[in-house]
Amino acid sequence: MSMITERPVSNPAGQPPVRSAEESPARSRDVRAVVAAYVTLTKPRIVELLLVTTVPAMMLAHGGLPSLWLVAVVLVGGSLAAGAASVLNCYIDRDIDQLMRRTKRRPLPAHTVTPRNALIFGLVLAAVSIALMAAFTNLLAAGLTLAAIVYYDVVYTLWLKRTTTANTFWGGACGAAPVLIGWAAVTGTLSPVAWGLFAVVFFWQMPHFYPLAMKYKDDYARAGIPMLPVVATVRRVNFEIVFFAWLTVLASLAVWALGLSPVYGVPALVVGAIFLVEAHKLAGRASRGEPVKPMRLFHWSTTYLTVVFAAAALDALL
């Protein structure tokens, strides 16, 4: 951060020093840079994706549009919780983030934010999110929120991520937790449909993340993180991408069978078929040693999940 200094300016005796007119824009830029750094720590793109799954789950739980106040509380609380988990993840992973090209510009490796301030920021966000959920929803939703944060940062980030090739699989529970939290906030319980939607997001994370890990496998190898594409054969990675893509689509169809209408089922079937084709294409090219574009499946997987949950929301309204 740039230092703001005072220029010598003629100053009548007894009057406070006169600051240069250039200081105000400089100070404004510094404030914006600090705010942007703290926002970056929360990983906003991840927050956006999690919210895409939360609102449709709430709508299905209610059988329509829930109270806008409840939706707002869950969205704010969920955003703060996801942001807290991401900030604490950045705090814990600051040693390996500085070794990876993809992450070395994050605020902690770049020394834009101090580790102490990041830790305090993450803990405050977590406390506020849990308090908000406990005060305005119910204890089940608040407990699930707390559990998701602890699981992601303690179980996944501190332990699983650095020790096992199954880290993405076990970490998938965190990404799928907002579905359960949203459902619990509306009903105070968890139904088979809620668990079905949880399964969709849980299984989806392997064919979603493995392509990203393929693209950045050298980064993960440099940091000593045993992501599957780093330590396993191409054949094994291909198998898991296709296997979990199939489980994702089957889980989405199981949700249809639990009582949803064709308004949900038909779009889920169509985008599911495209998702499977893309997964098989990537696996086929990689196994033949042909040039691959793993980010194509990565981006398509995001579209797939968005369409499936948008269809679920529409089903709840009709």
Backbone as numpy.savetxt, mean C-alpha at the origin, in Angstrom:
# Nx Ny Nz CAx CAy CAz Cx Cy Cz
18.50 20.71 3.40 17.66 21.90 3.40 18.54 23.14 3.40
18.15 24.14 2.67 18.95 25.35 2.59 18.77 26.17 3.86
19.82 26.84 4.27 19.78 27.68 5.46 19.31 29.08 5.07
18.47 29.70 5.89 17.98 31.05 5.63 18.86 32.01 6.42
19.49 32.92 5.76 20.39 33.86 6.41 19.87 35.28 6.25
20.30 36.14 7.14 19.89 37.54 7.07 20.97 38.33 6.36
20.58 39.23 5.49 21.52 40.12 4.84 21.63 41.41 5.67
22.82 41.95 5.71 22.94 43.24 6.40 22.11 44.29 5.68
21.20 44.90 6.39 20.35 45.94 5.83 20.38 47.12 6.80
20.42 48.32 6.27 20.46 49.48 7.15 19.29 49.40 8.12
19.59 49.62 9.42 18.61 49.40 10.45 18.70 50.50 11.49
17.67 51.28 11.63 17.71 52.34 12.63 17.92 51.76 14.02
18.60 52.48 14.85 18.87 52.00 16.20 17.56 51.71 16.92
17.60 50.58 17.62 16.43 50.20 18.40 15.36 49.50 17.62
15.52 49.37 16.30 14.52 48.71 15.48 14.94 47.26 15.24
13.99 46.30 15.12 14.34 44.91 14.83 14.99 44.80 13.47
15.87 43.82 13.27 16.55 43.67 11.99 15.55 43.49 10.85
15.86 44.07 9.73 15.00 43.97 8.55 15.45 42.79 7.72
14.55 41.85 7.41 14.89 40.66 6.65 14.78 40.93 5.17
15.61 40.24 4.42 15.59 40.40 2.97 14.27 39.90 2.41
13.81 40.52 1.38 12.56 40.10 0.73 12.70 38.74 0.10
13.96 38.26 -0.10 14.15 36.96 -0.73 13.92 35.82 0.24
13.87 36.16 1.57 13.75 35.09 2.55 12.40 34.40 2.50
11.32 35.18 2.27 10.00 34.58 2.30 9.82 33.47 1.27
10.19 33.68 0.00 10.09 32.57 -0.96 10.98 31.39 -0.57
12.18 31.68 -0.03 13.08 30.59 0.36 12.48 29.78 1.49
11.92 30.48 2.49 11.29 29.78 3.61 10.11 28.96 3.11
9.33 29.51 2.19 8.18 28.79 1.65 8.61 27.53 0.93
9.71 27.64 0.18 10.21 26.44 -0.52 10.67 25.39 0.47
11.32 25.81 1.56 11.77 24.86 2.56 10.59 24.15 3.22
9.57 24.90 3.55 8.39 24.30 4.18 7.75 23.29 3.24
7.60 23.66 1.98 7.00 22.74 1.01 7.84 21.48 0.87
9.15 21.62 0.88 10.04 20.47 0.73 9.90 19.52 1.93
9.80 20.10 3.12 9.65 19.27 4.32 8.31 18.55 4.31
7.24 19.28 3.98 5.91 18.66 3.92 5.90 17.54 2.88
6.49 17.81 1.72 6.54 16.79 0.67 7.30 15.56 1.12
8.37 15.75 1.90 9.16 14.62 2.39 8.34 13.75 3.34
7.60 14.39 4.23 6.77 13.61 5.17 5.64 12.89 4.43
5.05 13.54 3.44 4.01 12.89 2.65 4.60 11.68 1.90
5.81 11.84 1.36 6.46 10.74 0.65 6.67 9.54 1.56
6.98 9.78 2.82 7.17 8.68 3.76 5.92 7.82 3.90
4.75 8.41 3.70 3.49 7.66 3.86 3.16 6.80 2.64
3.96 6.93 1.57 3.74 6.16 0.33 2.30 6.31 -0.17
1.93 7.49 -0.63 0.53 7.78 -1.00 -0.05 6.82 -2.03
0.76 6.32 -2.95 0.21 5.43 -3.98 -0.31 4.14 -3.36
0.36 3.66 -2.33 -0.11 2.46 -1.64 -1.42 2.76 -0.92
-1.49 3.94 -0.29 -2.71 4.33 0.41 -3.89 4.37 -0.56
-3.67 4.93 -1.73 -4.74 5.01 -2.73 -5.25 3.63 -3.10
-4.34 2.70 -3.30 -4.73 1.35 -3.71 -5.52 0.65 -2.61
-5.10 0.85 -1.36 -5.82 0.22 -0.26 -7.24 0.76 -0.13
-7.40 2.05 -0.36 -8.73 2.65 -0.24 -9.66 2.17 -1.34
-9.10 1.80 -2.49 -9.91 1.26 -3.58 -10.66 0.00 -3.13
-10.07 -0.75 -2.24 -10.70 -1.99 -1.77 -11.60 -1.77 -0.57
-11.36 -0.72 0.19 -12.09 -0.52 1.45 -13.54 -0.09 1.22
-13.76 0.92 0.38 -15.11 1.45 0.19 -16.06 0.42 -0.41
-15.67 -0.32 -1.47 -16.57 -1.36 -1.97 -16.91 -2.42 -0.92
-15.93 -2.76 -0.09 -16.22 -3.73 0.98 -17.26 -3.17 1.95
-17.16 -1.90 2.27 -18.15 -1.27 3.15 -19.53 -1.25 2.50
-19.56 -0.99 1.20 -20.84 -0.94 0.50 -21.50 -2.31 0.46
-20.72 -3.34 0.21 -21.29 -4.69 0.22 -21.77 -5.07 1.62
-21.02 -4.69 2.63 -21.40 -5.01 4.00 -22.72 -4.35 4.37
-22.93 -3.13 3.86 -24.14 -2.38 4.19 -25.30 -2.73 3.26
-24.99 -3.27 2.09 -26.02 -3.52 1.10 -26.41 -2.27 0.37
-25.50 -1.34 0.25 -25.73 -0.04 -0.40 -24.68 0.93 0.10
-25.00 2.20 0.03 -24.05 3.21 0.47 -24.21 3.45 1.96
-23.16 3.20 2.75 -23.24 3.44 4.20 -23.31 4.94 4.48
-23.44 5.25 5.75 -23.39 6.64 6.18 -22.11 7.30 5.67
-22.27 8.47 5.07 -21.10 9.18 4.56 -20.13 9.54 5.68
-20.67 9.78 6.87 -19.81 10.05 8.03 -18.95 8.84 8.33
-19.55 7.64 8.32 -18.78 6.42 8.60 -17.74 6.18 7.52
-18.12 6.39 6.27 -17.17 6.23 5.17 -15.99 7.18 5.36
-16.30 8.43 5.70 -15.23 9.42 5.89 -14.30 9.01 7.03
-14.88 8.55 8.13 -14.06 8.13 9.27 -13.14 6.99 8.89
-13.69 6.00 8.21 -12.89 4.83 7.84 -11.82 5.20 6.82
-12.17 6.08 5.88 -11.17 6.50 4.89 -10.04 7.29 5.54
-10.39 8.19 6.44 -9.35 8.98 7.12 -8.54 8.07 8.04
-9.24 7.26 8.84 -8.53 6.36 9.74 -7.68 5.35 9.00
-8.23 4.81 7.91 -7.47 3.85 7.12 -6.26 4.47 6.45
-6.44 5.70 5.94 -5.32 6.40 5.31 -4.21 6.67 6.32
-4.60 7.11 7.52 -3.60 7.38 8.55 -2.90 6.09 8.97
-3.65 4.99 9.07 -3.05 3.72 9.46 -2.08 3.21 8.41
-2.51 3.27 7.13 -1.63 2.84 6.05 -0.40 3.73 5.97
-0.62 5.04 6.16 0.51 5.95 6.15 1.46 5.69 7.30
0.91 5.41 8.48 1.75 5.10 9.64 2.59 3.86 9.39
1.96 2.82 8.87 2.69 1.59 8.59 3.82 1.83 7.59
3.55 2.66 6.59 4.58 2.96 5.59 5.72 3.78 6.17
5.39 4.76 7.01 6.43 5.58 7.63 7.33 4.72 8.51
6.72 3.87 9.32 7.51 2.99 10.19 8.32 2.00 9.38
7.76 1.56 8.25 8.50 0.69 7.34 9.74 1.41 6.81
9.58 2.67 6.43 10.73 3.45 5.95 11.78 3.63 7.05
11.31 3.82 8.28 12.23 3.96 9.42 13.04 2.68 9.63
12.35 1.55 9.61 13.03 0.27 9.84 13.96 -0.09 8.69
13.52 0.21 7.46 14.28 -0.19 6.26 15.28 0.86 5.79
15.56 1.85 6.60 16.44 2.92 6.13 17.85 2.43 5.80
18.26 1.32 6.44 19.60 0.79 6.15 19.68 0.15 4.78
18.61 -0.52 4.37 18.64 -1.17 3.06 18.16 -0.25 1.95
17.31 0.73 2.29 16.82 1.67 1.28 17.96 2.46 0.64
19.01 2.74 1.41 20.12 3.52 0.86 20.98 2.69 -0.09
20.78 1.37 -0.12 21.54 0.50 -1.02 20.84 0.25 -2.34
19.56 0.60 -2.43 18.77 0.28 -3.61 18.49 1.53 -4.43
18.69 1.43 -5.74 18.45 2.58 -6.61 17.01 3.05 -6.54
16.08 2.09 -6.40 14.66 2.44 -6.38 14.28 3.24 -5.14
15.02 3.08 -4.05 14.61 3.68 -2.78 15.61 4.67 -2.18
16.76 4.82 -2.79 17.80 5.65 -2.16 17.44 7.13 -2.12
16.43 7.55 -2.89 16.00 8.95 -2.83 14.86 9.19 -1.85
14.47 8.15 -1.14 13.45 8.35 -0.11 13.97 9.30 0.97
13.09 9.94 1.71 13.52 10.99 2.64 14.57 10.58 3.67
14.53 9.35 4.18 15.52 8.96 5.18 16.90 8.71 4.58
17.02 7.92 3.51 18.35 7.79 2.89 18.90 9.11 2.37
17.99 9.99 1.92 18.41 11.29 1.39 18.65 12.31 2.49
18.39 11.92 3.75 18.60 12.79 4.92 17.72 14.04 4.88
16.57 13.94 4.25 15.60 15.03 4.26 14.84 15.06 5.58
14.62 13.88 6.14 13.95 13.72 7.43 14.85 12.87 8.32
14.96 13.21 9.58 15.79 12.43 10.49 15.05 11.17 10.92
15.77 10.10 11.24 15.11 8.87 11.70 14.22 9.11 12.92
14.69 9.92 13.86 13.89 10.19 15.06 12.57 10.84 14.70
12.60 11.84 13.84 11.36 12.52 13.45 10.43 11.59 12.69
11.00 10.72 11.85 10.17 9.77 11.11 9.49 8.79 12.07
10.23 8.32 13.07 9.66 7.39 14.04 8.52 8.06 14.81
8.74 9.28 15.27 7.68 9.99 16.00 6.47 10.21 15.10
6.71 10.61 13.87 5.63 10.85 12.92 4.81 9.58 12.70
5.48 8.46 12.48 4.78 7.20 12.26 3.97 6.77 13.46
4.53 6.90 14.66 3.82 6.49 15.87 2.61 7.39 16.14
2.76 8.68 15.86 1.63 9.59 16.04 0.50 9.26 15.07
0.85 9.02 13.80 -0.18 8.64 12.83 -0.89 7.36 13.25
-0.13 6.39 13.74 -0.72 5.12 14.18 -1.67 5.34 15.34
-1.24 6.12 16.33 -2.08 6.36 17.50 -3.37 7.08 17.12
-3.26 8.09 16.26 -4.44 8.84 15.85 -5.40 7.95 15.07
-4.86 7.12 14.19 -5.73 6.26 13.37 -6.49 5.27 14.24
-5.81 4.65 15.20 -6.46 3.66 16.06 -7.50 4.34 16.96
-7.14 5.51 17.51 -8.08 6.24 18.35 -9.32 6.65 17.56
-9.13 7.09 16.35 -10.25 7.50 15.49 -11.17 6.32 15.21
-10.59 5.18 14.88 -11.40 3.99 14.60 -12.14 3.51 15.85
-11.45 3.55 16.99 -12.07 3.09 18.23 -13.21 4.00 18.66
-13.04 5.31 18.46 -14.04 6.27 18.90 -15.27 6.30 18.02
-15.10 6.08 16.72 -16.22 6.32 15.80 -16.68 5.09 15.03
-15.99 3.94 15.16 -16.50 2.72 14.52 -16.79 1.68 15.61
-15.91 0.70 15.78 -16.10 -0.29 16.83 -14.76 -0.93 17.16
-14.74 -1.70 18.23 -13.48 -2.26 18.72 -12.89 -3.28 17.74
-13.74 -4.00 17.00 -13.21 -4.98 16.04 -12.44 -4.26 14.94
-13.02 -3.20 14.39 -12.34 -2.45 13.33 -11.05 -1.82 13.87
-11.11 -1.27 15.08 -9.92 -0.66 15.67 -8.84 -1.70 15.94
-9.26 -2.86 16.43 -8.29 -3.94 16.70 -7.63 -4.45 15.43
-8.41 -4.58 14.37 -7.85 -5.00 13.09 -6.87 -3.96 12.54
-7.19 -2.69 12.77 -6.29 -1.62 12.33 -4.96 -1.71 13.05
-5.01 -1.87 14.37 -3.78 -2.02 15.16 -3.01 -3.26 14.72
-3.72 -4.37 14.54 -3.06 -5.62 14.15 -2.36 -5.49 12.80
-3.00 -4.79 11.86 -2.41 -4.62 10.53 -1.10 -3.84 10.60
-1.10 -2.76 11.41 0.12 -1.95 11.54 1.24 -2.76 12.17
0.92 -3.45 13.27 1.94 -4.24 13.98 2.45 -5.37 13.10
1.55 -6.04 12.40 1.97 -7.16 11.55 2.89 -6.68 10.44
2.52 -5.58 9.80 3.31 -5.09 8.68 4.71 -4.65 9.12
4.78 -3.92 10.21 6.06 -3.34 10.61 6.92 -4.27 11.46
6.30 -5.06 12.30 7.08 -5.94 13.18 7.29 -7.31 12.56
6.18 -7.96 12.18 6.28 -9.32 11.67 6.88 -9.35 10.26
6.34 -8.49 9.37 6.82 -8.51 7.98 8.15 -7.77 7.80
8.16 -6.47 8.14 9.34 -5.66 7.83 10.56 -6.07 8.64
10.38 -6.24 9.94 11.53 -6.56 10.79 12.00 -8.01 10.64
11.06 -8.92 10.35 11.41 -10.34 10.39 11.32 -11.00 9.03
10.11 -11.16 8.50 9.90 -11.98 7.31 10.62 -11.43 6.08
10.57 -10.15 5.87 11.13 -9.55 4.66 12.61 -9.89 4.50
13.31 -9.98 5.60 14.76 -10.17 5.55 15.20 -11.61 5.72
14.25 -12.51 5.97 14.66 -13.88 6.32 14.09 -14.99 5.45
13.03 -14.74 4.69 12.41 -15.84 3.96 11.96 -15.42 2.56
12.04 -16.35 1.63 11.56 -16.08 0.27 10.03 -16.00 0.22
9.37 -16.45 1.30 7.91 -16.37 1.37 7.45 -15.04 1.96
8.34 -14.05 1.98 7.99 -12.77 2.61 6.80 -12.09 1.94
6.73 -12.14 0.61 5.62 -11.50 -0.09 4.30 -12.20 0.24
4.33 -13.52 0.32 3.13 -14.28 0.64 2.60 -13.91 2.01
3.45 -13.98 3.02 2.99 -13.69 4.38 2.69 -12.21 4.56
3.40 -11.36 3.84 3.12 -9.93 3.93 1.81 -9.55 3.28
1.26 -10.45 2.47 0.01 -10.16 1.78 -1.16 -9.91 2.70
-1.09 -10.43 3.91 -2.18 -10.23 4.86 -2.37 -8.75 5.19
-1.28 -8.00 5.20 -1.37 -6.56 5.52 -2.12 -5.81 4.43
-1.79 -6.10 3.17 -2.43 -5.41 2.08 -3.91 -5.73 1.95
-4.30 -6.92 2.42 -5.70 -7.32 2.34 -6.51 -6.91 3.56
-5.84 -6.47 4.61 -6.54 -6.13 5.86 -7.58 -5.03 5.70
-7.38 -3.99 4.85 -8.41 -2.95 4.75 -9.79 -3.46 4.36
-9.85 -4.56 3.63 -11.15 -5.15 3.29 -11.88 -5.56 4.57
-11.17 -6.24 5.45 -11.79 -6.68 6.71 -12.11 -5.51 7.61
-11.22 -4.52 7.64 -11.45 -3.34 8.48 -12.70 -2.59 8.03
-12.83 -2.39 6.72 -14.01 -1.70 6.20 -15.29 -2.46 6.50
-15.25 -3.77 6.31 -16.43 -4.59 6.57 -16.80 -4.54 8.05
-15.79 -4.70 8.92 -16.04 -4.70 10.36 -16.56 -3.36 10.84
-16.11 -2.27 10.22 -16.57 -0.94 10.63 -18.07 -0.78 10.41
-18.60 -1.46 9.41 -20.03 -1.36 9.09 -20.86 -2.31 9.93
-20.41 -3.55 10.06 -21.25 -4.59 10.68 -20.80 -5.02 12.08
-19.54 -4.78 12.43 -19.02 -5.27 13.70 -18.70 -6.74 13.67
-18.81 -7.36 12.48 -18.52 -8.79 12.32 -17.76 -8.99 11.01
-17.41 -10.24 10.72 -16.76 -10.60 9.46 -17.50 -11.79 8.86
-18.05 -11.59 7.66 -18.83 -12.63 7.00 -17.98 -13.39 5.99
-18.50 -14.50 5.42 -17.78 -15.22 4.38 -17.44 -14.33 3.17
-18.32 -13.40 2.81 -18.02 -12.50 1.69 -16.81 -11.64 2.02
-16.74 -11.16 3.26 -15.58 -10.36 3.67 -14.30 -11.17 3.53
-14.32 -12.40 3.98 -13.12 -13.24 3.87 -12.82 -13.60 2.41
-13.87 -13.70 1.59 -13.64 -13.94 0.17 -12.93 -12.78 -0.50
-13.38 -11.56 -0.18 -12.71 -10.37 -0.73 -11.28 -10.26 -0.19
-11.10 -10.62 1.06 -9.76 -10.65 1.64 -8.87 -11.60 0.84
-9.40 -12.76 0.49 -8.62 -13.74 -0.27 -8.23 -13.21 -1.64
-9.14 -12.47 -2.27 -8.83 -11.89 -3.59 -7.58 -11.01 -3.50
-7.59 -10.09 -2.53 -6.46 -9.16 -2.40 -5.21 -9.89 -1.93
-5.38 -10.85 -1.04 -4.24 -11.61 -0.50 -3.50 -12.35 -1.62
-4.23 -13.13 -2.40 -3.59 -13.89 -3.49 -3.07 -12.98 -4.60
-3.77 -11.87 -4.83 -3.41 -10.94 -5.90 -2.02 -10.36 -5.72
-1.58 -10.25 -4.48 -0.33 -9.53 -4.24 0.90 -10.25 -4.78
0.84 -11.57 -4.95 1.99 -12.26 -5.53 2.15 -11.95 -7.03
1.13 -12.15 -7.88 1.31 -11.77 -9.29 1.42 -10.27 -9.50
1.05 -9.48 -8.50 1.22 -8.03 -8.58 2.66 -7.64 -8.25
3.21 -8.21 -7.18 4.52 -7.75 -6.71 5.70 -8.47 -7.36
5.56 -9.75 -7.68 6.70 -10.47 -8.25 7.23 -9.82 -9.53
6.37 -9.31 -10.43 6.92 -8.61 -11.60 7.78 -7.40 -11.21
7.35 -6.67 -10.18 8.15 -5.54 -9.71 9.49 -6.03 -9.16
9.46 -7.12 -8.41 10.69 -7.68 -7.87 11.60 -8.21 -8.98
11.01 -8.68 -10.08 11.81 -9.11 -11.23 12.57 -7.92 -11.82
11.87 -6.80 -11.94 12.49 -5.62 -12.53 13.63 -5.10 -11.66
13.44 -5.17 -10.35 14.43 -4.60 -9.44 15.19 -5.69 -8.66
15.35 -6.86 -9.27 16.00 -7.96 -8.55 17.44 -7.63 -8.17
18.14 -6.88 -8.99 19.52 -6.50 -8.65 19.55 -5.61 -7.42
18.56 -4.73 -7.30 18.46 -3.87 -6.13 18.28 -4.71 -4.87
17.33 -5.65 -4.93 17.07 -6.49 -3.77 18.28 -7.36 -3.43
18.95 -7.84 -4.45 20.15 -8.65 -4.22 21.23 -7.81 -3.54
21.40 -6.58 -3.98 22.40 -5.69 -3.40 22.11 -5.42 -1.92
20.83 -5.36 -1.58 20.45 -5.09 -0.20 20.35 -6.36 0.64
20.52 -7.53 0.01 20.45 -8.79 0.75 19.05 -9.20 1.14
18.05 -8.77 0.37 16.65 -9.12 0.64 16.27 -10.32 -0.22
15.85 -11.43 0.39 15.59 -12.66 -0.37 14.24 -12.70 -1.06
13.93 -11.68 -1.86 12.71 -11.73 -2.66 12.81 -12.91 -3.62
11.68 -13.52 -3.91 11.69 -14.75 -4.70 12.45 -14.64 -6.01
12.25 -13.59 -6.82 13.00 -13.50 -8.08 14.51 -13.39 -7.91
14.96 -13.04 -6.70 16.39 -12.92 -6.44 17.03 -14.28 -6.20
16.33 -15.13 -5.47 16.95 -16.38 -5.00 16.41 -17.64 -5.67
15.29 -17.54 -6.38 14.69 -18.73 -6.99 14.94 -18.76 -8.48
14.68 -19.91 -9.06 14.84 -20.05 -10.51 13.72 -19.33 -11.23
13.94 -19.03 -12.50 12.91 -18.39 -13.31 11.66 -19.27 -13.36
11.86 -20.56 -13.44 10.73 -21.49 -13.50 9.87 -21.39 -12.24
10.53 -21.31 -11.08 9.79 -21.21 -9.81 9.00 -19.91 -9.75
9.60 -18.80 -10.14 8.92 -17.51 -10.12 7.72 -17.53 -11.07
7.94 -18.07 -12.27 6.84 -18.17 -13.25 5.68 -18.97 -12.70
6.02 -20.09 -12.06 4.98 -20.95 -11.50 4.14 -20.21 -10.46
4.82 -19.48 -9.58 4.08 -18.78 -8.52 3.24 -17.64 -9.07
3.74 -16.94 -10.08 2.95 -15.87 -10.69 1.66 -16.44 -11.26
1.77 -17.50 -12.03 0.58 -18.10 -12.66 -0.33 -18.74 -11.61
0.27 -19.46 -10.67 -0.50 -20.15 -9.63 -1.35 -19.17 -8.83
-0.73 -18.10 -8.37 -1.47 -17.15 -7.55 -2.41 -16.28 -8.38
-2.12 -16.08 -9.65 -3.08 -15.39 -10.51 -4.36 -16.21 -10.62
-4.20 -17.51 -10.79 -5.37 -18.39 -10.83 -6.14 -18.36 -9.51
-5.42 -18.42 -8.38 -6.09 -18.38 -7.09 -6.84 -17.05 -6.90
-6.25 -15.97 -7.39 -6.91 -14.66 -7.30 -8.24 -14.67 -8.03
-8.21 -15.15 -9.26 -9.43 -15.15 -10.08 -10.46 -16.12 -9.50
-10.01 -17.28 -9.04 -10.95 -18.24 -8.44 -11.57 -17.67 -7.17
-10.79 -16.94 -6.39 -11.34 -16.32 -5.18 -12.39 -15.28 -5.55
-12.14 -14.52 -6.62 -13.11 -13.51 -7.04 -14.41 -14.16 -7.50
-14.30 -15.31 -8.15 -15.51 -16.02 -8.58 -16.23 -16.68 -7.41
-15.47 -17.07 -6.39 -16.08 -17.62 -5.18 -16.93 -16.55 -4.49
-16.46 -15.31 -4.51 -17.25 -14.21 -3.95 -18.57 -14.07 -4.70
-18.52 -14.22 -6.02 -19.74 -14.19 -6.83 -20.70 -15.28 -6.38
-20.16 -16.46 -6.15 -21.00 -17.59 -5.75 -21.61 -17.41 -4.36
-21.04 -16.52 -3.56 -21.56 -16.29 -2.21 -22.78 -15.38 -2.18
-23.25 -14.96 -3.35 -24.49 -14.22 -3.37 -24.50 -12.93 -4.16
-23.38 -12.58 -4.80 -23.37 -11.37 -5.61 -24.01 -11.65 -6.96
-24.40 -10.60 -7.64 -25.11 -10.74 -8.92 -24.14 -10.70 -10.09
-24.65 -10.93 -11.31 -23.80 -10.82 -12.51 -23.21 -9.42 -12.70
-23.79 -8.41 -12.06 -23.21 -7.06 -12.15 -21.76 -7.10 -11.66
-21.52 -7.91 -10.65 -20.14 -8.13 -10.18 -19.47 -9.26 -10.95
-20.19 -10.35 -11.12 -19.57 -11.57 -11.63 -19.05 -11.47 -13.05
-19.80 -10.84 -13.95 -19.37 -10.77 -15.34 -18.09 -9.95 -15.51
-18.01 -8.72 -14.95 -16.75 -7.99 -15.05 -15.58 -8.74 -14.39
-15.85 -9.39 -13.24 -14.78 -10.14 -12.57 -14.28 -11.27 -13.45
-15.20 -11.91 -14.17 -14.81 -13.01 -15.05 -14.01 -12.50 -16.25
-14.43 -11.38 -16.83 -13.77 -10.84 -18.02 -12.36 -10.35 -17.68
-12.25 -9.48 -16.68 -10.92 -8.97 -16.34 -10.04 -10.06 -15.75
-10.67 -11.05 -15.12 -9.91 -12.18 -14.61 -9.28 -12.98 -15.73
-10.02 -13.18 -16.81 -9.48 -13.90 -17.96 -8.29 -13.15 -18.56
-8.42 -11.82 -18.68 -7.31 -11.02 -19.22 -6.10 -11.08 -18.29
-6.35 -11.02 -17.01 -5.30 -11.11 -16.00 -4.52 -12.42 -16.15
-5.25 -13.51 -16.34 -4.60 -14.82 -16.49 -3.79 -14.89 -17.78
-4.32 -14.33 -18.84 -3.58 -14.32 -20.11 -2.27 -13.57 -19.95
-2.31 -12.42 -19.31 -1.10 -11.63 -19.10 -0.09 -12.36 -18.22
-0.57 -13.04 -17.19 0.32 -13.79 -16.32 0.99 -14.93 -17.08
0.22 -15.64 -17.90 0.78 -16.74 -18.69 1.77 -16.21 -19.73
1.46 -15.07 -20.32 2.37 -14.49 -21.31 3.72 -14.17 -20.70
3.71 -13.52 -19.54 4.95 -13.16 -18.86 5.74 -14.42 -18.50
5.05 -15.39 -17.94 5.73 -16.62 -17.55 6.30 -17.35 -18.76
5.54 -17.38 -19.86 6.00 -18.06 -21.06 7.24 -17.42 -21.65
7.24 -16.10 -21.76 8.41 -15.40 -22.32 9.63 -15.59 -21.43
9.43 -15.49 -20.13 10.57 -15.62 -19.21 11.15 -17.02 -19.26
10.30 -18.03 -19.35 10.79 -19.41 -19.37 11.53 -19.74 -20.67
11.18 -19.04 -21.75 11.87 -19.25 -23.03 13.10 -18.37 -23.19
13.38 -17.56 -22.19 14.54 -16.69 -22.25 14.34 -15.49 -23.16
13.10 -15.17 -23.50 12.82 -14.03 -24.36 12.76 -12.75 -23.53
12.95 -11.59 -24.14 12.83 -10.32 -23.40 11.43 -10.19 -22.80
11.39 -9.78 -21.56 10.11 -9.64 -20.87 9.92 -8.21 -20.40
8.66 -7.83 -20.23 8.32 -6.53 -19.68 7.44 -6.78 -18.45
8.08 -7.10 -17.31 7.28 -7.48 -16.14 6.35 -6.38 -15.64
6.69 -5.12 -15.92 5.84 -4.04 -15.42 4.49 -3.99 -16.13
4.39 -4.63 -17.27 3.09 -4.71 -17.95 2.09 -5.46 -17.07
2.51 -6.60 -16.52 1.63 -7.35 -15.63 1.42 -6.58 -14.32
2.45 -5.94 -13.83 2.33 -5.15 -12.61 1.23 -4.10 -12.75
1.26 -3.34 -13.84 0.26 -2.28 -14.03 -1.12 -2.87 -14.34
-1.15 -3.95 -15.11 -2.45 -4.56 -15.41 -3.09 -5.12 -14.15
-2.27 -5.66 -13.24 -2.83 -6.22 -12.01 -3.55 -5.14 -11.20
-3.02 -3.93 -11.23 -3.69 -2.81 -10.53 -5.03 -2.51 -11.18
-5.07 -2.51 -12.50 -6.33 -2.30 -13.21 -7.32 -3.40 -12.88
-6.84 -4.63 -12.85 -7.70 -5.77 -12.53 -8.38 -5.58 -11.18
-7.59 -5.28 -10.15 -8.15 -5.16 -8.81 -9.14 -4.01 -8.74
-8.83 -2.91 -9.40 -9.73 -1.76 -9.41 -11.07 -2.10 -10.03
-11.03 -2.80 -11.16 -12.28 -3.17 -11.85 -13.10 -4.13 -11.00
-12.47 -5.11 -10.39 -13.19 -6.09 -9.58 -13.90 -5.41 -8.42
-13.22 -4.52 -7.73 -13.84 -3.88 -6.58 -14.84 -2.79 -6.99
-14.60 -2.17 -8.13 -15.60 -1.23 -8.64 -16.89 -1.98 -8.99
-16.76 -3.18 -9.55 -17.93 -4.00 -9.86 -18.64 -4.41 -8.58
-17.88 -4.70 -7.53 -18.49 -5.05 -6.24 -19.30 -3.87 -5.68
-18.75 -2.67 -5.81 -19.45 -1.48 -5.34 -20.74 -1.27 -6.14
-20.67 -1.45 -7.45 -21.86 -1.27 -8.28 -22.90 -2.33 -7.93
-22.46 -3.54 -7.67 -23.38 -4.61 -7.28 -24.13 -4.24 -6.01
-23.42 -3.61 -5.07 -24.05 -3.23 -3.80 -25.12 -2.15 -3.99
-24.97 -1.33 -5.03 -25.91 -0.24 -5.25 -27.15 -0.67 -6.01
-27.05 -1.76 -6.79 -28.15 -2.17 -7.66 -28.99 -3.28 -7.05
